[in-house]
Amino acid sequence: MTLFLHLARRALVAFLGALVAVVVLFVAVEFAEGASAFKGEGALRAALQVYLYRAAAVAWQTAPAAMLLAASLTATGIRRTREYDAMRALGLGPWRVAAPVLLVAALVALGMVIFDDLVAAGAAARADEIKAARGQGASAWSRWQGRKSWFRGRDGRRIYELRASGPDGSFERVTVLELGTDFRLVRRLDAARMLPGPGGSWVLEGVEERRFLPTGEMTLEQVERRAERFDEDPEAFAVRPGWPAQMRREVLAEQVAVRSRLGLPTSEYALEWHRKLAYPFAAVPAALLALALALRRARKGFVTASLVEAVGVSLAFYGMQGLAWSLARSGQLPPGAAAWLPDVLLAAVGLWALRRFR
């Protein structure tokens, strides 16, 4: 137990050190590139908020790579101090090193899953929102916030586009098209904002109503505020805009269900739901492979070798992940399989390598 706790503590310290170093480096580079956008009143406060939010997001994104490096450094450390040679002389195999490190990796992965739901997903969205408000990255922000497919109402007579949504169930930049029995456009509603009203109605603000007459003429009416009742179920308006990566898993599950009922694409949201579990837990097979490489008998070098191996394993993993995601987005692979396949392959290689190199 003493040896187990000793190795687990070393792995945890190495992980925290690697994570802090990587996060500081990422944030420093991003600050150097985007500092010019923070000028004028409130610039310092906005910059602090953005980079604190970004630090949280980057910590989640880089945690598996940090754990991979920590595993390699832990194994490298006990080899450099000859502790591993002493263990082998006592008949203790590589799994006595792997077990505590993999436990730390599993705990780190579980912590990152919780951290993403509580902090990281919302932090990334908030950072992008602040940057967009100051004119930095506004086009990417608006593209994702406005990314909403048109969907047809229950009776087929209305087609809706509900863009940016608010926490109170409201929508901004709303368009509603109403079709006649001959599928001719007879009415178009545009509103700056739409929010829930009493008794299942909706309150539209900044309304422009266009009616298209059979004679080919069009009438235009503009009002500041009006109540409107639609025939759709309330859940039909639960489709949210935004980047799936910046949504919590609970929200992603809701969006998959809602979009499925409305006939909208769901693969991106289902893939992201699985990724939020599979990506953090990639730290476990990554650490396993890093240990196998670091404990092999013919290995030379210490810290430099650990860095090179960590970069190599990371590149291989991201390559597999990119290929699997492409197959999922093209419909050739189920989202769940695409998210977990890189983890499974990495685990298989790690198990083989640990048996091969021991």
N, C-alpha and C positions, 0 to 999 in steps of 0.2 A: 504493500500500500504506500509506503514511503517513496519508493521509486515511481509509482504511478502518479502520485501527487506532485513529485518533483518535476517530472516531464510535462504534466498538464500545466503547471505553473509557468514553466519556461515557454511552452507553446502559447499560452494566453498573453504573456508579456510581449513575446515576439509579435503576435498578432496586433496588439494594441499599438506597439511602436510602428509597425509597418503601415497600419491604417492611418494613424495620425500623419505620418510622413507623406503618404500618397495624397491624403485630403488637402494638406497644406500646400503641396506642390500644385495640385489641380486648381485650387482656389487662387493661388498666387498668379498662375498663368492666365486664368480667366480675368482676374482683376487688372492685370497689365494690358489685356486686350480691350477691356470694356470700361476702364475707369473714366475715359473721356466723356461717356454718356451721363455721368453724374455731376452735373453743374447746376448752380442756382440754389434757390431756397430749398432746404430739406435734403440737399444732396448727400450729406454725410449720413444722415439717418437712413435714407433709402439704400445707400451702398452697404451699410452694415446689415440691414435686413436682407438684402439680396444675397450677400455672400455667406451669411449664417444659414439661410435657406439652402443655398447651393452646397454648402459644406455637408448638410444633412443628406441631401440627395446623392452627392458624390460618395459619401460614406457607405450608403447602401449599394451603390453601383460597383464599388471597388472592394467590398468586404471579401468576396470569394478569392480574388487575386491576393489580397493581403493575407488571408488564411493559408493559401498555397505557399506564399513566401515564408510565412511563419513556420509551417511544417518543415520546409527545407532547411531553414536556419536552425530549428531545434535539432534536427538530425545531424546537421553539420557541426553544431556546437558540441554534441556528445562524442562525435568522432574526433574532433580536434583535441578535446581533453582526454581522449583515450577511454572515456567511460563506456563507449560501445564495445571496445575491445575487451574490457573487463566483463561486461555482460555476456559476451559470446563465450568467454572462457568459463563462465559459470553455467553455460548451457542455455542461456536466455536468448531467444530468437528475436527477429525484427518485429514480431507482433507485440512484444512487450514495450516497444517504443511506439508502435502504431496505435495501440488501443487508447492511451490517454490523449494523444494528439487528435485522433479521430473523434473522441468524445468532446473535446474542446471545439472542434470544427462543427459538430452537430449542434452544440449549444449556441455557437455563433450564428449558424444558419437559422435556428429557431428564433433567436433574438432579432435577426435581420427581418424575418417575416413579420414579427410583431412591430418592429420599428418602422417598417414601410407603411403598415396600416395606420399607425398612430401619428407618424411624423413625416417620413420621407416623401410619400406621394403628394400630400398637400403642400409640403415645403417647395417642391419643384414647381408646382403650379403657381404658387404665390410669387416665387422668384421671377418666373417668366412674366407674370402679370405686372409686377412693378417695373421690370425692364421695358416692357411694351409701353407702359404709361409714360416713360421717359424717352420714347422714340428708339429704343434698342430692341431689335428682334420683333418689331410690331407686326411685320408681315407674316412671320411664322406663327405668332400667337393668334392673330386673327384668322389665319387659315384653319387652324385646329378648332378654335372656338366657333367658327362659322361652318364647320364641317358637319352638315346635317343633310341626310338624304330626304327627298320629298317622300311623303307617305300618303297613301290613299285612305280616306275615311271608310267607316264600316259599310255605308250604303253606296260607296263608289262615286258619290256626287261631289265630294269635297276632297281637295288635295292640299296638304299642309306643308309648310316649311317653317320650322321653329328653330331659330338659331341660338344665340347665346342664352343660357339659362341662369337664373338666380337661385339662391338658397331658399327663397320663399315660394318656389314653384312658379315663378314668373319667367317670361321669355322676352327677348328683345329682337327687334327687326323681324316681325312676323308677317308671313304672307299666307293667305287662304284663297284658294281658287275654287269656285263653284261652277259645276258643269250642268248643262241641261240634259234632257233625255236623249238628244241627238249628239251628245258629247261636245257641244259647242260651249265655249266659255261665256257664261252669262254674268258673272260677278267676280270681282277681285277685291279682297280686303288687304290693305297694308297697314300695319300698326307699328309704332316705335316700340311699344311695350304691351304685353298681355299678361295679366295676373289673375289668379283665381278670385271669383266673386262668390256671392251667397247662393246657396241652392244649386250648386253645380254649374253656374254661369261663369262667364269670363268677362273681365273688364279690360277693354282695349283703350289705349291712350295714343294720341297722335295719329288718328285714323284717317286714311284715305280710302274711300269706297268708289270703285268704278263699276258701272253697269254697262253691259254691251247689249244693245237693243237689236232685235231681228232686222231692223232697217240698216244696220251697219254703224249707227251712231253710238257714241259713248257719253255717258254722264259721269260727272265727278263730284263727289261730296266729301268735304273735309270737316271733321269734328275733333275737338280736343279729347273727348272721353265718351265712351258708350259701352253698354252692356250687350253681350252677345252670348247666345246659347248654341252649342254645337251638339250633334247627336252622338259623338264618340264617347267611349268609355274613358274615365279619367286616366287609366293606365296608358292610353294611347299617347298622352302628352308627357309621359315619363321618360322619353328619349332624351338623353343628355348629350350636349356637344362636348368637345374637349379631347385631349390626348388620352388614350386608354392607359398609358403608363402612369398618368397622374391621377388615376382613380384607385380607390381602395378595392380590395377583392370583393367585398360585399356589394359595392356599386357595380362592379363589372358583372357579377352574377345577375344582378337585376337587369342590366342592359342587355345581356345575352337573352334573357327570357322575354323582355319587352320587344326587342328587335325581331326575335323569332316569330312572335305573334303577329307582328306587323309586316313580315316578309322582307325585313331589311338585313343586310349582311351582318354576320355575327362572328366571323372567323377571327378578326383582329382582336375583338374583346375576349373571346374564349382563349385565344393564344396568350393574351396578356394575363388572364386569370391564372393559367397554369404556370406562366413564366415567373409570376410573383412567388411561387413556391419552389419551382425547379431551379431558378437561378441562384437564390441563396444557398440551397442545399447542394449546389455544385461544389461548394467549399469542401464537402466530405470526400468525394472521389478525387478532387484536385489535390487535396492534402495527401491522400493515399498514394497517388502517383508521384508526388513530390518526395514523399518518404522513400519510396522504392528507388528513385533515382539517387537520392542523397546517401542511401545506405549501401549502394552497390559496391562491391569490393574494389573494382578497378577505378573508382572515382578519384579524381585529383582536384585540388583547389578547394576553397572553403566558401567565403562570402561571394566571391565573383561567380563561382560555379552555381551557387544557389540562385543568384540573380538571373543568370543565363537560363537555367532550367525553368525558373518561374515564368520568365518571358516566353519561352518556347511552349510550355504547357498552356499558358494563357492564350497564345495565338492559335494553337491547335483547337482549343475549346471554342473560342469565338468563331473560328472558321466553321466548325461543325454546327454551331448554333445558327450562324448566318445561313448555311445551306438548308438546315432543317426548317427554319422560319420561311425561307423562300418557297420550299415545297408546300408548307402549310398555307401560305397566302395564295398559292396557285391552285389550291384544292387537291393536291396530290398526296397530302399527309394530314391526318387528323390533328387539330391543334394540341391536344394532350400529348400525343406521340411526339410531335415536333418539339415541344417544350422539354420533355424528359429524355428524349433520345441522346442528346449530348452527355447528360449525366450518366446514363447507363453505359455508353461507350467508354467514357472516362473511367468509370468504376471497373469495367472489364479489363481495360488496359492496366490499370493500377494493380488489380489483383494478380494478373499475369506477371507483371513486372516484379512485384514483391516476392512472388514465388521463384521467379527466374534469377533475381539478383541476390537473393539472401545467401 
